Amino acid sequence: MANNASYQHNKIITLQKPETPMTSKPILVALDYDDKKAALNLIDQLDPEMCRLKVGKEMFTLFGPGLVKDIHERKFELFLDLKFHDIPNTVAKAVTAAAELGVWMTNVHASGGLAMMEAAKNALQPYGKDAPLLIAVTVLTSMSDEDLSLLGINVPAVEHVKRLANLTHQAGLDGVVCSAKEASILKAAFGADFSLVTPGIRPAGAAVGDQHRVMTPEDALRAGSDYLVIGRPITKAANPLSALTEIYHSITKQS
Ligand SMILES: O=c1ccn([C@@H]2O[C@H](COP(=O)(O)O)[C@@H](O)[C@H]2O)c(=O)[nH]1
């Protein structure tokens, strides 16, 4: 447990807000393309010193481990965002397969439960310092309080995120996926070493699309996000490279 938080009856009690210096390379570009050539064309314009890349369910289903190899050959670190959610044995094997691909980060759904997350963490032990970072999705950034209540979860999203982050921390994982709206609370509760990976990032004026809990890149970092997952504001821009460069400069200016 981070030394700046304590727990009572599974509730987080915040004691102080820690200093949160910006992680180096906080931008994770979400490559949600159905065309491998188009994705590689964008990647070939990017600098691995400026960002990391994220591949999710669409591209991995279409192009498989070969795409991971193509990305690694281009010297980018990769977040394999497959959000495993299954019984412990199956998830442990899935994260082992991700580790074999040499990815930098991978993830599971925290709602798969403590035993599932512990099994995933244990499966990575043999990889030592070469193990991917393992994080857990709390509440998808596309979901509102109303969406949760339709699932029978009758608390505000932030409360459910806190519960799931608490469980993730207990399981010994490296961090969570949450929205930047919850970042300041989680950073204060779990400390600097528990990574907060935040999708739902939208530069001012950008289309929100299906995201619900959103924040600008600058505000997200100020709130305590460690990694900003940014997809369509870059990949659907008329000029993706200049969209990324603009975001990069906006956040490096503030650090
Ligand atoms: O809660 C979550 C978890 C994952 N994602 C993923 O992040 C990107 C966001 O893309 P945008 O185009 O910037 O909306 C996408 O790959 C999602 O699968 C998320 O949005 N929210």
Ligand as a Chemical Component Dictionary entry (heavy atoms), coordinates in Angstrom:
data_LIG
# 
_chem_comp.id                   LIG 
_chem_comp.type                 NON-POLYMER 
_chem_comp.pdbx_formal_charge   0 
_chem_comp.three_letter_code    LIG 
# 
loop_
_chem_comp_atom.comp_id 
_chem_comp_atom.atom_id 
_chem_comp_atom.alt_atom_id 
_chem_comp_atom.type_symbol 
_chem_comp_atom.charge 
_chem_comp_atom.model_Cartn_x 
_chem_comp_atom.model_Cartn_y 
_chem_comp_atom.model_Cartn_z 
_chem_comp_atom.pdbx_ordinal 
LIG O1 O1 O 0 -11.551 3.037 -20.678 1  
LIG C1 C1 C 0 -11.003 2.951 -21.796 2  
LIG C2 C2 C 0 -10.094 1.960 -22.109 3  
LIG C3 C3 C 0 -9.512  1.946 -23.347 4  
LIG N1 N1 N 0 -9.815  2.870 -24.279 5  
LIG C4 C4 C 0 -9.117  2.810 -25.582 6  
LIG O2 O2 O 0 -8.375  4.016 -25.769 7  
LIG C5 C5 C 0 -8.481  4.474 -27.107 8  
LIG C6 C6 C 0 -9.109  5.843 -27.124 9  
LIG O3 O3 O 0 -9.251  6.286 -28.436 10 
LIG P1 P1 P 0 -9.860  7.715 -28.802 11 
LIG O4 O4 O 0 -9.960  7.633 -30.300 12 
LIG O5 O5 O 0 -8.872  8.747 -28.332 13 
LIG O6 O6 O 0 -11.187 7.852 -28.146 14 
LIG C7 C7 C 0 -9.265  3.417 -27.873 15 
LIG O7 O7 O 0 -8.326  2.546 -28.474 16 
LIG C8 C8 C 0 -10.033 2.661 -26.794 17 
LIG O8 O8 O 0 -10.200 1.302 -27.110 18 
LIG C9 C9 C 0 -10.728 3.841 -23.985 19 
LIG O9 O9 O 0 -11.048 4.709 -24.819 20 
LIG N2 N2 N 0 -11.290 3.871 -22.728 21 
# 
loop_
_chem_comp_bond.comp_id 
_chem_comp_bond.atom_id_1 
_chem_comp_bond.atom_id_2 
_chem_comp_bond.value_order 
_chem_comp_bond.pdbx_ordinal 
LIG O1 C1 DOUB 1  
LIG C1 C2 SING 2  
LIG C1 N2 SING 3  
LIG C2 C3 DOUB 4  
LIG C3 N1 SING 5  
LIG N1 C4 SING 6  
LIG N1 C9 SING 7  
LIG C4 O2 SING 8  
LIG C4 C8 SING 9  
LIG O2 C5 SING 10 
LIG C5 C6 SING 11 
LIG C5 C7 SING 12 
LIG C6 O3 SING 13 
LIG O3 P1 SING 14 
LIG P1 O4 DOUB 15 
LIG P1 O5 SING 16 
LIG P1 O6 SING 17 
LIG C7 O7 SING 18 
LIG C7 C8 SING 19 
LIG C8 O8 SING 20 
LIG C9 O9 DOUB 21 
LIG C9 N2 SING 22 
# 
